Amino acid sequence: MILGLLRETDLFKDLADAVLAQIAGLCREERYAKGATIYRIGERPRAFYILVEGAVDHPRVIPSGDPAAGVVRTRGDMFGFAAVVADQDRRIFTTTCLADSRVLAVEGTALLDVLRRNPEAGFAVMQRLAGTMARLEGFVVPKGGRLSIRNAGKIYDPEGVHVVAVEDCSIEIAAGDFCVVVGPSGCGKTTLLNTIAGFDNLSDGEIFLDGERIATPGSVLKPGADRIVVFQQGALFPWKTVLENVAYGPVIQGKMGRREAHEEARRLLEKVGLKGIERQYPGEISSGMRRRVEIVRALINDPKVLLLDEPFRALDALTKSVMQEYLLELYDMTKKTVFFITHDLEEAIFLADTVVVMTTRPGRVKTTVRVDIPRPRNYRVLSSEEFLTLKQEVIDAVHEEAVKAFEAGERELA
């Protein structure tokens, strides 16, 4: 059965019987009940999978089945290629079974060994694999952006009023993670964002980006294009067109020529449904459109980290919902590390890989909630049992801190 199924797959077609037999020896059949998880986001990838029968919920599927639905349902469909991609050391999706399913698990490291021992066959397989991955739009391995906030503290006016905004705060954010920070007003969320961005210094502790120290007490402030901020108030140039606004950064930094920057700007604008507004000015488009333009303007600079300070707070509920889905689409496409501040707990869980709940001032980490909901996501997840359970967990944690803030004489604005 195993040899026959391998011959049916595009990846191993036309291989010599001897090589195919070696690969078959690496396969093990696994059975999963409906609702079972095959692998989870964040896990170390060890195997990739070939469907024998059943249906598996997976956002990146070779389109022999129904790619629009994001379901592996056709015999021979393959998924979980992270196991044979050398620079992807963690899963970026959670994969669950929509029906009782059987799969073949192929151990990735052992497969690579077989392919190296058979160079001609190995070259053909890896070439097909590369082509397959290139067709899976949105498959992106994060390239840098690991943030490490270590025992961070910030005191405003230490010789006067002495306001302790943040104290002994430590957060680890993996490269490519979407981290959302929530907590009572005044708990230090924006303070942390400003220190990551290089706008302000710490009073204690350190912040590292990919192992390089970017913030420490008394250090020289160094905002950089590797950390781009999207502000709540917006910061588009009103005298420039949408196209000029988006293309401005890479042109002024010398990363792209004017023509190349305009072409890339048009491509990104089209991705977020803004094709045709390139020649309009910010004052001529809606607030939701301006938000999308600002995020695209940040991403075209190819930062390692995208910093967003309540970017959708001023939008009406419908526009906010649409903007959240556009942001998730851009995130899936780029896999940038995101540090996102919000008071909207539903928004936090919908967007995040990790939700960090801060205590009332002085801000420390109260708890960290991992959001293990498969990507890509859409509004349907808002009614799922898993989403509602996570939402209640975050509400309970934030409410406890909001009560403390109120009792301390502060007013919670969430």
C-alpha positions as CSV (number, residue, x, y, z in Angstrom):
1,M,0.0,0.0,0.0
2,I,2.8,2.4,0.9
3,L,4.7,2.0,-2.3
4,G,1.6,2.4,-4.3
5,L,0.6,5.6,-2.5
6,L,4.1,7.1,-2.9
7,R,4.0,6.4,-6.7
8,E,0.7,8.4,-6.8
9,T,2.2,11.6,-5.3
10,D,3.8,14.2,-7.5
11,L,6.8,14.5,-5.2
12,F,8.0,10.9,-5.7
13,K,6.8,10.2,-9.2
14,D,9.2,8.4,-11.6
15,L,11.7,7.5,-8.9
16,A,13.6,4.2,-9.3
17,D,12.0,1.3,-7.4
18,A,15.1,0.9,-5.2
19,V,15.0,4.6,-4.0
20,L,11.2,4.4,-3.6
21,A,11.6,1.3,-1.4
22,Q,14.1,3.2,0.8
23,I,11.6,6.0,1.2
24,A,8.8,3.6,1.9
25,G,10.9,2.2,4.7
26,L,10.8,5.7,6.4
27,C,7.0,5.8,6.4
28,R,4.7,4.9,9.2
29,E,0.9,4.8,9.1
30,E,-0.9,6.9,11.7
31,R,-4.6,6.9,12.5
32,Y,-6.4,9.9,14.0
33,A,-9.9,10.3,15.2
34,K,-12.1,13.2,14.2
35,G,-11.0,16.3,16.2
36,A,-7.5,15.0,16.9
37,T,-4.5,17.2,16.4
38,I,-1.7,15.9,14.2
39,Y,0.7,18.7,15.2
40,R,0.5,22.1,16.9
41,I,1.9,25.6,16.2
42,G,5.3,26.0,17.8
43,E,6.2,22.3,17.8
44,R,9.5,21.2,16.3
45,P,8.7,19.6,12.9
46,R,9.9,16.0,12.6
47,A,7.7,14.5,9.8
48,F,5.6,15.6,6.9
49,Y,2.5,13.8,5.9
50,I,0.6,12.1,3.0
51,L,-3.1,11.7,3.3
52,V,-4.4,8.1,2.9
53,E,-8.0,8.8,3.7
54,G,-10.1,11.3,5.7
55,A,-10.0,15.1,5.9
56,V,-7.5,17.4,7.6
57,D,-7.9,21.1,8.3
58,H,-4.8,22.8,7.0
59,P,-4.4,26.3,5.5
60,R,-1.7,25.4,3.0
61,V,-2.6,22.5,0.8
62,I,-1.4,21.3,-2.6
63,P,-4.4,22.2,-4.8
64,S,-5.5,18.7,-5.9
65,G,-8.3,19.1,-3.4
66,D,-10.1,22.3,-2.5
67,P,-7.5,24.9,-1.6
68,A,-10.1,27.6,-1.0
69,A,-11.4,25.6,1.9
70,G,-8.0,24.9,3.3
71,V,-8.7,21.2,3.7
72,V,-6.5,18.2,2.8
73,R,-9.1,15.7,1.6
74,T,-7.7,13.9,-1.5
75,R,-5.6,10.7,-1.3
76,G,-2.0,11.6,-1.9
77,D,-2.3,15.2,-0.7
78,M,0.8,16.3,1.3
79,F,1.2,18.7,4.1
80,G,3.6,19.7,6.9
81,F,6.7,20.3,4.7
82,A,8.5,22.2,7.5
83,A,10.1,18.8,8.4
84,V,12.2,19.0,5.2
85,V,12.9,22.7,5.1
86,A,16.2,23.3,6.8
87,D,15.6,26.8,8.1
88,Q,12.1,26.2,9.5
89,D,12.5,24.9,13.1
90,R,8.9,25.2,14.3
91,R,5.4,24.7,13.1
92,I,3.5,27.8,12.0
93,F,0.1,26.1,11.9
94,T,-2.0,23.7,14.0
95,T,-3.4,20.8,12.0
96,T,-6.5,18.9,13.1
97,C,-8.6,16.2,11.6
98,L,-12.1,17.0,10.3
99,A,-12.9,13.3,10.1
100,D,-11.4,10.0,11.1
101,S,-8.2,10.0,9.1
102,R,-5.2,7.9,8.1
103,V,-1.9,9.4,7.0
104,L,1.6,8.4,6.2
105,A,4.2,10.2,8.3
106,V,7.6,10.5,6.6
107,E,10.5,11.4,8.9
108,G,12.1,14.5,7.5
109,T,15.7,14.1,8.5
110,A,15.8,10.4,7.4
111,L,14.3,11.4,4.0
112,L,17.0,14.0,3.5
113,D,19.6,11.4,4.2
114,V,18.1,9.0,1.6
115,L,18.0,11.9,-1.0
116,R,21.7,12.8,-0.3
117,R,22.7,9.1,-0.9
118,N,20.9,9.2,-4.2
119,P,21.8,12.6,-5.7
120,E,20.0,12.3,-9.0
121,A,16.7,11.3,-7.3
122,G,17.3,13.7,-4.5
123,F,17.8,16.7,-6.9
124,A,14.5,15.8,-8.6
125,V,12.5,15.5,-5.4
126,M,13.9,18.7,-3.9
127,Q,13.3,20.6,-7.1
128,R,9.7,19.5,-7.1
129,L,9.4,20.4,-3.4
130,A,10.7,23.9,-4.1
131,G,8.2,24.3,-6.9
132,T,5.3,23.1,-4.7
133,M,6.2,25.5,-1.9
134,A,6.5,28.4,-4.3
135,R,2.9,27.7,-5.4
136,L,1.7,27.9,-1.9
137,E,1.2,31.6,-1.7
138,G,1.8,33.0,1.8
139,F,4.2,30.2,2.9
140,V,6.9,32.3,4.5
141,V,9.6,31.4,7.0
142,P,10.3,34.3,9.4
143,K,13.7,35.8,8.9
144,G,14.7,37.4,12.1
145,G,12.7,39.5,14.6
146,R,13.2,37.6,17.8
147,L,12.6,40.0,20.7
148,S,13.8,39.4,24.2
149,I,12.7,41.9,26.9
150,R,14.6,41.1,30.1
151,N,13.8,42.6,33.5
152,A,12.7,45.9,31.9
153,G,11.9,48.8,34.1
154,K,11.0,52.4,33.4
155,I,10.6,55.3,35.9
156,Y,9.4,58.6,34.8
157,D,10.8,61.7,36.6
158,P,12.9,59.7,39.0
159,E,14.0,62.7,40.9
160,G,10.5,64.2,41.2
161,V,7.1,62.5,40.9
162,H,8.9,59.2,40.5
163,V,6.2,57.3,38.5
164,V,7.2,53.6,38.1
165,A,5.5,52.7,34.8
166,V,7.2,49.3,34.2
167,E,9.0,47.1,36.7
168,D,10.9,43.8,36.3
169,C,9.1,42.9,33.0
170,S,10.3,40.0,30.9
171,I,8.8,38.8,27.6
172,E,10.2,36.5,25.0
173,I,8.8,36.8,21.5
174,A,9.9,34.3,18.9
175,A,10.8,35.4,15.3
176,G,7.6,35.7,13.3
177,D,5.3,35.6,16.4
178,F,2.2,37.8,16.6
179,C,2.3,39.1,20.2
180,V,-0.6,41.2,21.6
181,V,-0.2,43.0,24.9
182,V,-3.3,43.9,27.0
183,G,-3.8,45.3,30.4
184,P,-5.2,48.3,32.4
185,S,-4.5,51.8,31.1
186,G,-1.2,53.1,32.5
187,C,0.3,49.6,32.9
188,G,3.3,50.3,30.6
189,K,2.2,48.8,27.3
190,T,3.1,51.9,25.2
191,T,6.2,52.4,27.3
192,L,7.4,49.0,26.2
193,L,6.6,49.7,22.6
194,N,8.5,53.0,22.7
195,T,11.6,51.4,24.1
196,I,11.5,48.6,21.5
197,A,11.1,51.3,18.8
198,G,14.1,53.2,20.1
199,F,12.1,56.3,21.1
200,D,12.8,56.0,24.8
201,N,15.3,54.4,27.2
202,L,14.8,51.9,30.0
203,S,15.6,52.7,33.6
204,D,16.5,49.0,34.3
205,G,16.9,45.9,32.2
206,E,17.6,45.2,28.6
207,I,15.9,44.6,25.3
208,F,17.5,42.5,22.5
209,L,16.5,42.0,18.9
210,D,18.0,38.9,17.3
211,G,20.7,38.9,20.0
212,E,21.7,42.5,19.6
213,R,21.0,44.9,22.5
214,I,18.7,47.7,21.4
215,A,17.7,49.2,24.7
216,T,19.4,49.6,28.1
217,P,19.7,52.3,30.7
218,G,21.7,55.3,29.4
219,S,22.2,53.9,25.9
220,V,22.0,56.2,22.8
221,L,18.5,56.1,21.3
222,K,18.6,54.3,17.9
223,P,15.2,54.1,16.1
224,G,15.7,52.0,13.0
225,A,14.0,50.7,9.8
226,D,14.2,47.2,11.4
227,R,11.4,48.4,13.8
228,I,8.5,50.3,12.2
229,V,5.7,51.8,14.3
230,V,2.1,52.2,13.1
231,F,0.6,54.9,15.4
232,Q,-3.0,55.1,16.6
233,Q,-3.3,58.7,15.3
234,G,-1.8,57.9,11.8
235,A,1.1,59.5,10.2
236,L,0.6,59.7,6.5
237,F,1.9,62.8,4.6
238,P,-1.3,64.6,3.6
239,W,0.5,66.4,0.7
240,K,1.6,63.1,-0.9
241,T,-0.5,60.6,-2.8
242,V,-1.2,57.1,-1.5
243,L,1.5,55.7,-3.9
244,E,4.0,58.3,-2.8
245,N,3.4,57.7,0.9
246,V,3.9,54.0,0.6
247,A,7.0,54.2,-1.7
248,Y,8.6,57.0,0.4
249,G,10.5,54.9,2.9
250,P,12.5,52.5,0.6
251,V,13.3,55.4,-1.8
252,I,14.6,57.8,0.9
253,Q,16.6,55.0,2.5
254,G,18.2,54.1,-0.9
255,K,16.8,50.5,-0.7
256,M,14.9,50.8,-3.9
257,G,14.7,53.1,-6.9
258,R,11.6,55.1,-7.5
259,R,10.2,52.8,-10.2
260,E,10.9,49.6,-8.2
261,A,9.4,51.1,-5.1
262,H,6.2,52.2,-7.0
263,E,5.9,48.7,-8.4
264,E,6.2,47.1,-5.0
265,A,3.8,49.6,-3.5
266,R,1.2,48.8,-6.1
267,R,1.6,45.1,-5.5
268,L,1.1,45.5,-1.8
269,L,-1.8,47.9,-2.1
270,E,-3.6,45.4,-4.4
271,K,-3.1,42.7,-1.8
272,V,-5.1,44.7,0.7
273,G,-7.9,45.6,-1.7
274,L,-6.6,49.2,-2.5
275,K,-6.0,48.9,-6.2
276,G,-7.0,52.0,-8.0
277,I,-6.5,54.6,-5.2
278,E,-2.8,55.2,-5.8
279,R,-3.2,58.7,-7.0
280,Q,-5.6,59.8,-4.3
281,Y,-4.5,61.8,-1.2
282,P,-5.0,60.6,2.4
283,G,-7.8,63.1,3.0
284,E,-9.8,61.7,0.1
285,I,-10.0,58.1,1.4
286,S,-11.8,56.5,4.3
287,S,-10.2,55.9,7.8
288,G,-10.1,52.2,7.2
289,M,-8.3,52.7,3.9
290,R,-5.8,55.0,5.6
291,R,-5.1,52.3,8.2
292,R,-4.3,49.8,5.4
293,V,-2.1,52.3,3.6
294,E,-0.1,52.9,6.9
295,I,0.4,49.2,7.5
296,V,1.5,48.6,3.9
297,R,3.8,51.7,4.2
298,A,5.4,50.0,7.2
299,L,5.8,46.6,5.5
300,I,7.4,47.8,2.3
301,N,10.4,48.8,4.4
302,D,10.8,45.1,5.3
303,P,11.2,45.6,9.0
304,K,12.0,42.7,11.4
305,V,9.4,43.9,13.8
306,L,6.1,45.7,13.2
307,L,4.9,47.8,16.2
308,L,1.2,48.7,16.3
309,D,-0.2,50.9,19.1
310,E,-4.0,50.4,19.1
311,P,-4.2,51.0,15.3
312,F,-7.9,50.2,15.0
313,R,-9.2,51.9,18.1
314,A,-10.9,54.8,16.4
315,L,-12.6,52.7,13.8
316,D,-16.3,51.6,13.9
317,A,-16.9,47.9,14.6
318,L,-17.5,46.8,11.0
319,T,-14.4,48.6,9.7
320,K,-12.3,47.3,12.5
321,S,-13.4,43.7,11.7
322,V,-12.4,44.1,8.1
323,M,-9.1,45.7,9.1
324,Q,-8.3,42.8,11.4
325,E,-8.7,40.3,8.6
326,Y,-6.6,42.4,6.2
327,L,-3.9,42.6,8.9
328,L,-4.0,38.8,9.3
329,E,-3.7,38.3,5.5
330,L,-0.6,40.6,5.5
331,Y,0.8,38.8,8.5
332,D,0.4,35.4,6.8
333,M,2.1,36.7,3.7
334,T,5.1,38.3,5.4
335,K,5.5,36.5,8.8
336,K,6.9,39.6,10.5
337,T,7.2,39.7,14.2
338,V,4.3,41.8,15.5
339,F,4.1,43.7,18.8
340,F,0.5,44.9,19.0
341,I,-1.2,46.9,21.8
342,T,-4.9,46.9,22.3
343,H,-7.7,47.2,24.9
344,D,-10.0,45.0,22.8
345,L,-9.7,41.5,24.2
346,E,-11.6,39.8,21.4
347,E,-9.3,41.5,18.9
348,A,-6.3,40.3,20.9
349,I,-7.2,36.7,20.7
350,F,-8.4,36.8,17.1
351,L,-5.0,38.2,16.0
352,A,-2.4,36.8,18.3
353,D,-0.2,33.8,18.7
354,T,0.5,35.0,22.2
355,V,-1.5,37.3,24.5
356,V,0.6,39.0,27.2
357,V,-1.6,40.3,30.1
358,M,0.1,43.1,32.1
359,T,-0.6,44.0,35.7
360,T,-1.7,47.4,36.8
361,R,1.0,50.0,37.4
362,P,3.9,49.2,37.8
363,G,3.5,47.0,34.8
364,R,4.7,43.4,35.0
365,V,3.7,40.3,33.1
366,K,0.7,38.8,35.0
367,T,0.2,35.8,32.6
368,T,0.9,34.7,29.1
369,V,-1.8,33.0,27.0
370,R,-0.9,31.0,24.0
371,V,-3.6,31.2,21.3
372,D,-3.4,27.8,19.6
373,I,-6.0,28.5,16.9
374,P,-5.0,27.5,13.3
375,R,-4.1,30.0,10.7
376,P,-5.3,31.5,8.5
377,R,-8.2,32.8,10.5
378,N,-11.4,34.5,9.7
379,Y,-14.4,35.8,11.6
380,R,-15.9,32.2,12.0
381,V,-13.4,31.4,14.7
382,L,-15.0,34.1,17.0
383,S,-17.8,31.7,17.8
384,S,-15.7,28.6,18.3
385,E,-15.5,26.9,21.7
386,E,-11.8,27.3,21.8
387,F,-11.9,31.0,21.1
388,L,-14.6,31.6,23.7
389,T,-12.6,29.7,26.3
390,L,-9.4,31.7,25.6
391,K,-11.5,34.9,25.7
392,Q,-12.8,34.1,29.2
393,E,-9.3,33.3,30.4
394,V,-8.0,36.7,29.3
395,I,-11.1,38.6,30.5
396,D,-10.7,37.1,34.0
397,A,-7.0,38.1,34.1
398,V,-7.5,41.6,32.9
399,H,-10.6,42.2,35.1
400,E,-8.7,41.3,38.2
401,E,-6.1,44.0,37.3
402,A,-8.7,46.5,36.3
403,V,-10.3,46.2,39.8
404,K,-6.9,46.8,41.4
405,A,-6.4,49.9,39.2
406,F,-9.8,51.2,40.2
407,E,-9.2,50.6,43.8
408,A,-5.8,52.5,43.5
409,G,-7.7,55.5,42.2
410,E,-7.1,55.0,38.5
411,R,-9.8,54.8,35.9
412,E,-9.8,51.8,33.5
413,L,-10.4,53.0,29.9
414,A,-10.7,49.6,28.2
